[in-house]
Amino acid sequence: MRKIIFSADDFGLTQSVNEAVEQACREGCLTQASLMVAAPEAADAVRRAKTLPGLKVGLHLVLVDGDSLLGHVRLPHITRPDGRFSTNQAALGVRYFFSPAARRELRAEIEAQFAAFAATGLALHHADAHKHFLLHPTIGRMMIEVGKRYGLKRIRVPAEPPSIMAALGERVGFGDRALYAWTKLLRHQARGLEVPDQVFGIKWSGHMTREKIERLLPLVPQGRTEIYTHPATRRDEALMKLMPGYEHVAEFEALLADHHV
């Protein structure tokens, strides 16, 4: 049996993202979105979500390239003076692994983000992480430990089958296969939680257009599949700065299409 879920990341980042999530839920195939609780338009996203009974909302945990909730004074080892996390994921990952001070701050921020989500009054459907940082074993473990205290029952394990991407004509290298193999660690950490059997959106991140989805769907295997997107109704200044190469509007339009899943 195949079950395909279309989801949206970065809910709360900008008004244009929130508009896309709302419209794609009302008029399209979107049923799931992940909320950035510290993002500039998080309150607007929560307000919209409460009018959308068909939208399941989860926490999009931000621990790299985004705003922290606790700020630099509380997180001096892991944020910049402006309270944002570095864009250097590798350097942050090393710090989270080796520095006890960084790990204490990391746990405090994870706790704060789950608490902020709970304070919205929305039901916590799932959790995932910005730029899939939950694949870091320290982050994955902490997210699951903290999340369970807030009723966490589902997480995204970003396992995109290399064989399917190769069948779609994509060049699949050692890095793609290594990443897919590495996801087994998170799947092990998440035992007892519900996880998708496969996830698509990594190779085509920011480019999950209607044409790509229509090519992908016939090859989707049995089981539970998540196809995640980054929709927006327009390319506003913030999106152009943060994700200059993404096709936000094309991904939004793809969610409005009838895909016959």
C-alpha positions as CSV (number, residue, x, y, z in Angstrom):
1,M,0.0,0.0,0.0
2,R,1.3,3.5,-0.9
3,K,0.6,6.5,1.2
4,I,2.0,9.8,-0.1
5,I,2.2,12.9,2.1
6,F,3.0,16.4,0.7
7,S,4.5,18.6,3.3
8,A,5.9,22.2,3.5
9,D,8.9,23.4,5.4
10,D,9.7,26.9,6.8
11,F,6.1,27.7,7.9
12,G,6.4,31.0,9.7
13,L,9.4,32.3,7.8
14,T,7.6,35.0,5.7
15,Q,4.1,36.0,4.9
16,S,4.5,34.6,1.4
17,V,5.3,31.2,2.8
18,N,2.4,31.3,5.1
19,E,0.0,32.4,2.3
20,A,1.3,29.4,0.2
21,V,0.8,26.9,3.0
22,E,-2.8,28.1,3.6
23,Q,-3.8,28.2,0.0
24,A,-2.1,24.8,-0.9
25,C,-3.9,23.3,2.1
26,R,-7.3,24.7,1.1
27,E,-7.1,24.2,-2.6
28,G,-4.3,21.7,-3.2
29,C,-2.7,18.5,-1.9
30,L,-0.8,19.9,1.1
31,T,-1.7,18.3,4.4
32,Q,1.4,18.9,6.6
33,A,3.6,21.8,7.5
34,S,6.6,22.4,9.8
35,L,6.6,25.5,11.9
36,M,9.7,27.6,12.7
37,V,8.7,28.9,16.1
38,A,11.4,31.7,16.2
39,A,10.8,32.9,12.7
40,P,9.5,36.5,12.0
41,E,6.0,35.4,10.9
42,A,5.5,32.5,13.3
43,A,2.5,34.1,15.0
44,D,0.8,34.7,11.6
45,A,1.5,31.0,10.7
46,V,-0.1,29.8,13.9
47,R,-3.2,32.0,13.3
48,R,-3.6,30.6,9.8
49,A,-3.1,27.0,11.0
50,K,-5.9,27.3,13.5
51,T,-8.3,28.0,10.6
52,L,-7.1,24.9,8.7
53,P,-8.4,21.7,10.3
54,G,-6.9,19.7,7.4
55,L,-3.4,20.8,8.2
56,K,-1.2,18.8,10.5
57,V,1.5,21.0,12.0
58,G,4.9,20.0,13.4
59,L,8.0,21.7,14.7
60,H,10.7,22.6,12.2
61,L,13.6,22.7,14.7
62,V,16.1,25.4,13.7
63,L,19.7,25.0,15.0
64,V,21.6,26.3,11.9
65,D,21.2,29.2,9.5
66,G,18.2,30.8,11.3
67,D,17.0,32.6,14.4
68,S,17.4,31.1,17.8
69,L,14.6,31.5,20.4
70,L,16.8,32.1,23.4
71,G,19.2,34.6,21.9
72,H,22.9,35.1,22.1
73,V,23.1,36.0,25.8
74,R,21.6,32.6,26.7
75,L,23.5,30.8,23.8
76,P,26.9,32.4,23.6
77,H,28.7,29.3,22.4
78,I,26.4,28.4,19.5
79,T,24.9,31.7,18.2
80,R,26.3,34.9,16.7
81,P,25.8,38.3,18.5
82,D,22.6,38.8,16.5
83,G,21.1,35.6,18.0
84,R,21.2,33.7,14.7
85,F,22.9,30.3,14.2
86,S,25.8,30.2,11.9
87,T,25.3,29.1,8.3
88,N,28.4,26.8,8.7
89,Q,26.7,23.5,9.4
90,A,29.9,21.5,9.6
91,A,31.5,23.8,12.2
92,L,28.4,23.9,14.3
93,G,28.2,20.1,14.1
94,V,31.7,19.7,15.5
95,R,30.9,22.2,18.3
96,Y,27.7,20.4,19.2
97,F,29.6,17.1,19.4
98,F,32.7,18.1,21.3
99,S,31.8,21.1,23.5
100,P,30.0,20.4,26.8
101,A,29.0,24.1,27.0
102,A,27.6,24.0,23.4
103,R,25.6,20.8,24.2
104,R,24.1,22.4,27.3
105,E,23.0,25.4,25.2
106,L,21.8,23.1,22.4
107,R,19.5,21.2,24.8
108,A,18.2,24.4,26.3
109,E,17.3,25.7,22.8
110,I,15.7,22.5,21.8
111,E,13.6,22.5,25.0
112,A,12.6,26.1,24.3
113,Q,11.5,25.5,20.8
114,F,9.3,22.5,21.8
115,A,7.9,24.6,24.7
116,A,7.1,27.5,22.3
117,F,5.3,25.1,20.0
118,A,3.3,23.8,22.9
119,A,2.4,27.3,23.9
120,T,0.8,27.9,20.5
121,G,-2.0,25.5,21.4
122,L,-1.5,23.5,18.2
123,A,-1.3,19.8,18.4
124,L,2.2,18.5,17.8
125,H,1.9,16.2,14.8
126,H,5.6,15.7,14.1
127,A,9.1,17.2,14.2
128,D,11.9,17.6,11.7
129,A,14.9,19.9,11.5
130,H,16.1,22.7,9.3
131,K,18.6,21.4,6.8
132,H,18.1,17.9,8.2
133,F,20.4,18.7,11.2
134,L,18.7,16.0,13.2
135,L,21.0,13.6,11.3
136,H,23.7,14.8,13.7
137,P,23.6,12.0,16.3
138,T,23.7,14.5,19.2
139,I,20.8,16.6,17.8
140,G,18.8,13.6,16.9
141,R,19.1,12.1,20.4
142,M,18.3,15.3,22.1
143,M,15.3,16.1,19.8
144,I,13.8,12.7,20.4
145,E,14.4,12.8,24.2
146,V,13.0,16.3,24.7
147,G,10.2,15.8,22.1
148,K,8.8,12.7,23.7
149,R,8.1,14.8,26.9
150,Y,6.0,17.1,24.6
151,G,4.1,14.2,23.1
152,L,6.3,13.7,20.0
153,K,5.1,10.6,18.0
154,R,6.6,11.2,14.5
155,I,9.8,12.5,13.0
156,R,11.1,12.8,9.5
157,V,14.0,10.5,8.6
158,P,15.3,12.1,5.4
159,A,16.0,8.9,3.6
160,E,15.9,9.5,-0.2
161,P,16.5,6.2,-2.1
162,P,19.5,6.7,-4.4
163,S,18.2,4.0,-6.8
164,I,15.0,5.9,-7.5
165,M,16.9,9.2,-8.1
166,A,19.2,7.4,-10.5
167,A,16.2,5.9,-12.3
168,L,15.0,9.5,-12.7
169,G,18.2,10.4,-14.5
170,E,19.9,12.2,-11.6
171,R,23.6,11.7,-11.0
172,V,24.0,9.7,-7.8
173,G,27.4,9.7,-6.2
174,F,29.1,8.4,-3.1
175,G,27.8,11.3,-1.0
176,D,24.2,10.5,-1.8
177,R,24.7,6.8,-1.0
178,A,26.6,7.7,2.2
179,L,23.8,10.1,3.4
180,Y,21.2,7.4,2.7
181,A,23.1,4.9,4.7
182,W,23.7,7.4,7.5
183,T,19.9,7.8,8.0
184,K,19.8,4.3,9.5
185,L,21.3,5.7,12.7
186,L,18.5,8.2,13.1
187,R,15.9,5.5,12.2
188,H,17.5,3.4,15.0
189,Q,17.3,6.4,17.4
190,A,13.7,6.9,16.5
191,R,12.5,3.4,17.2
192,G,9.1,3.5,18.7
193,L,8.2,6.7,16.7
194,E,6.4,6.8,13.4
195,V,8.8,7.6,10.5
196,P,8.2,7.7,6.7
197,D,9.7,4.8,4.8
198,Q,11.2,7.2,2.3
199,V,11.4,11.0,1.8
200,F,11.9,13.0,-1.4
201,G,13.1,16.5,-1.7
202,I,16.8,16.3,-0.9
203,K,18.2,16.1,-4.4
204,W,15.6,18.5,-5.7
205,S,15.6,20.8,-2.7
206,G,14.0,24.0,-3.8
207,H,13.1,22.6,-7.2
208,M,10.2,20.2,-6.4
209,T,8.2,21.4,-9.4
210,R,5.1,19.9,-10.9
211,E,7.1,18.3,-13.7
212,K,9.5,16.7,-11.2
213,I,6.6,15.4,-9.0
214,E,4.8,13.9,-12.0
215,R,8.0,12.1,-13.0
216,L,8.6,10.9,-9.4
217,L,5.2,9.6,-8.5
218,P,5.1,6.5,-10.8
219,L,8.4,5.3,-9.2
220,V,7.4,5.9,-5.5
221,P,7.6,2.5,-3.8
222,Q,5.2,0.9,-1.4
223,G,4.9,2.3,2.1
224,R,4.7,5.7,3.6
225,T,6.4,8.4,1.5
226,E,6.8,12.1,2.3
227,I,7.5,14.6,-0.4
228,Y,8.6,17.9,1.2
229,T,8.5,21.3,-0.5
230,H,9.4,25.0,0.2
231,P,6.4,26.9,-1.2
232,A,5.7,30.6,-1.3
233,T,3.3,32.8,-3.2
234,R,6.1,35.2,-4.2
235,R,9.8,35.6,-4.0
236,D,10.1,38.3,-1.3
237,E,13.3,39.9,-0.2
238,A,13.9,37.5,2.7
239,L,13.5,34.4,0.5
240,M,15.8,35.8,-2.2
241,K,18.5,36.5,0.4
242,L,18.2,33.2,2.3
243,M,17.5,30.8,-0.6
244,P,18.6,32.6,-3.8
245,G,18.3,29.6,-6.1
246,Y,15.0,28.1,-4.9
247,E,11.9,28.0,-7.0
248,H,9.4,28.8,-4.3
249,V,6.5,29.8,-6.5
250,A,6.9,26.8,-8.8
251,E,6.8,24.5,-5.7
252,F,3.7,26.3,-4.5
253,E,2.1,25.8,-7.9
254,A,3.0,22.2,-7.8
255,L,1.1,21.7,-4.6
256,L,-2.1,23.1,-6.3
257,A,-1.9,20.5,-9.0
258,D,-4.0,17.3,-9.0
259,H,-1.3,14.6,-8.8
260,H,-3.6,11.5,-8.7
261,V,-1.8,9.8,-5.9
